[in-house]
Amino acid sequence: MSTANRILFFVTAWLIVLMPFLFWWNTWFGRRLSDKQVAEYLQDTKKPRHIQHALVQIGERMAKHDPAVRRWYPDVSTFASYPVEEVRNTDAWVMGQDVSVQDFHDTLLKMLTDPSPMVRGNAALSLVRFGDASGRPQIVALLQPAVIAAPESGKVLDVTPAGTAIHQGGLVAQLDSGGRKIEVRSPIAGRVRTLSVATGTDVPAAAQIATISPASEQVWEALRALYLIGQPEDLPAVQAYERELPDIPDHVRQQAIETEKAIRERATK
């Protein structure tokens, strides 16, 4: 191999390693931002992930009682109505990090009617930090499987097999509706629990396509919240996670047991 080819080979190999690292470094929310970067990222409407990154950093500093982040509190409240769901979802979590702010409390109450089930759930979880149980129905809903329905009638082109892990926004099925390809996505992270259709079949609009079991992290957070505010009528949803099944981690099962115990003790007082 000539010297020029050798140099080209090493440069190419170096770039192959460098480019994924740079992508990860620029999208990793754990990367520390300066105050100037936080301010810039909050205004970067062309890159919602920059807004999320700044919000995460603000939330972490709020949890450490850093008074310097209060300058961005008005911005934090504003993002509750941002058009991108992921930003609103992060924003709901951030507002739960400082329970001394009445504006956060009021904003979270409004977010209980958000179109996204995940945003509603995160808002409800943050409200528990304020000692407010207004979002209890939304928290119970976090324990329930999500029902995926066909947005339009059409022929099923492809479906994700039952048992497959899926992230929020992950593709569940593809439909052909009058020559248009429609992607049906999951509103939550979790696992495909059941399928009601098969490839090649026709489905009417609003017909059930699949159900998605919620991810264990979501279930665990909901159970922790119900430990504090759960009521006896919530017990069937809680007890579903007490069984020894392969898809229920031991820490989730133990939390379900403790949550049921706390609810029953509270009901007897």
N, C-alpha and C positions, 0 to 999 in steps of 0.2 A: 504494500500500500504506500502510495506517495505521501509526502509530507502534507501537501494540500488536502488530499483525501482524508488523511488521518485527522487533521484539524477540523475539517467539515464534519467528520463522524463524531468527534467529541463535542463540538458545538451543538450538533443536532441532539445528541444524547442529553446534554446539559439542559437544553430547552425543553425536552420532553419531561424532565424532572421539575424544572423551574415553573413552567406554565400552570400545572395543577396547584402547585404551592401558592403561586400568586393569586390564583382564583380563590383558593381556600382562605388566604390571608385577608383578601378584600371582602369576603362575605361572612367571615367568622365574627359573630356578635361578641365574642370574648375579647376581641382586640381593643385595647384601651384607646379611647378618643380623648383628645385635648378639648378644653372648653370651646375653643374656636371651631374645632371639627364638629362638636355636638351641635353648635348653633348653625353651622353650614348644612349638616345632614338633616336637621329638622326642616329646613327650607327646600330640600332637594325633592321636589314633587315628581321629577322624572325617574327617580330611583326609590320606590317604596321601601326597599330593603335598607337603604341608608336611613330612612326615617325610623324603621324598626330598630336598627343598630343603635341610633341615638337614644330611643326610648328605653331600650334594655339597659344601656349605660346609666341613664337617669334613674331607672328603677333600682339598680344595684346601689347607686350612691344614696338614694332615698332610704334604702334599708339600713345603710350605715349612718344615717342621720347627718348627712352632709348638707349643711344649710346653703351651700353655694348653688345647689340645683333648683332652689325655689324660684330663681329667675325664669325658669322654663315651665313653671306650673301652668300659666295660661295656655301655652302651646299644648301641653299634655291634655288638658280638657278639650281643646279644639279637635284633636285627632279622634275623638269618640264618634264623629260623624264622617270620618274620612272614607272615600269610596272603596278603598282596598281592604278586604276583610282581614288579612293578616295584620295590617297596621292597627285596626280597631281591636283585634284580639290581644295584641301586645299591650295596647293602651289600657285595656280593662285590667290587665295584670298590674301594670305600673301604678295605677291609681290606688291600688290596695296596699301600696307600700308606705303610705303616709295617711294614717287615719285621723289626723288632726285637721284635714282640709275639708271643709263643708262642701266646697264646690265639687270635689271629687265624689263625695257621697251622693250629691244630687245628680251628677252626671251618670254615675253607675246605675242609679235607679232608672234613668231613662234608657240605658243600654239593655235593660231586661226585655225590651221589645225589639231588639235588633233582629234583622232578618236571618242572621247566622246563628245556628244553635251553639257553636263554639264561643262566639262573642257573648251570647246570653249567659252561657255557663260560666265563663271567666268573670263576667260582671257580678254574677251571683256569688261566686267564690270570694271575690274581693269584698263584697258587701258584708260577708261574715266577719271579716277583719274589723269592720266598723261596728260589730255587734248587731247587725241588721239581718234578720231572717227573711226579708222580703223575696229573695230569690230562691227560696227553698224548692218550689216546683221545678225551676230550671236546673237545680242541682240534682234532684231525683232523676230528671230526664237524662243527665249525663251517664246514668247507670243503665239506661235502656239502649237496646240496639237501634241503629238508624235504619229506617225503611227507605229504600231507594226505589223511586217510581219512574216510569217512562215519561219524559216531558212532552212527547208527541207519539203518535202511532207510527209504527214502522217495522221493518224486518231486522232481527238481531244479527249483526255481522260478527260480533265477538263478545265474549263475556270473560271476566276474571274468575278462575275456578274457586270453588268453596274451599276455605281454609287458608287462602292466600293473605298474607299480611299486606296492608294497604295504608298509605299515608293520606293525610287530609288533602283533598283535591285529586287523589289518585283515580285512575280510570277504572270504572266498574264494567261498563259495557259500551259498545258502539252500535248505533242504529242507522239504518238507511230509511229516511223518510222522504219519499218522492224524489229520490236521486240526491238528497242532501245527507251528508254524514253528520250524525249527532253523537257527541261524546257525553256519556253519563258518568258523572264523577261523585266521589264520596265526600260528604260534608264533614266527616270526622276521620281521624286515624284509628286504625283497629285491624280487624280481620274479617274477611268475607265469611259470614256465618251460614247463610242459606242462599240458594239460587232458585228463582221461580221461573226462569226461562232458559232456553237452549239456543245455541247458534242455529240460524236458519228459520226460526219460528217468527210469526208475526205477533206483535203485541199492540194493544190499544193504548191510547194516551191515558196516563195515570195508573196503568197496571203496575203491580209490584214486580220489580226485577230482582232485587236481592235485599238481604239485611246485613248490616255491618255491626259486629260486636265492638264496643268501644275499647280503645287501648288501655292497658293496665294502669298507665300513669294517670289517665283521665279518671278511671274508676277509683283509684287510690285517693286522689284529691277530693273527689265527691264524697267518699266514705269518711274522710277526715272532717269535712265540713258538717256532714250529718251527725257525726259524733257530738258536735256542739249544738246543732239546731234541729236534728231529726225528730220526727213525730211518729207515734205508733203506726199510722197509716203508710209510713215509708218502709216498714219492715220487710214486706215481700220483695221489694227491689234490693234491699240490703242482703237478705238471706240468700238470694240467688248466687252470691259470691262467697258463701261459706262452704260450699261443697269442694271436696278434694278432686279437682279436675286438672288435667295437664295444662289447660289454657288459663288457669287462675293461679298466679304466683302465690307462694306461701305468705308473703308479707301483705298481699291484698286480702287473702282469706282471713288472716289474723286481724286485720283492720276491720273487716266486716263483722267478725265476732265481737270485737271490742265496741264497735258502733252500735250493734244490736243491744249489747249490755247497757251502754250509756243511755240509749233511748228508753229502755224498759225501766231503768232506775229513775230517770227523769219523770216518766209517766206516773210513777207511784208516789211522787212527792206532792 
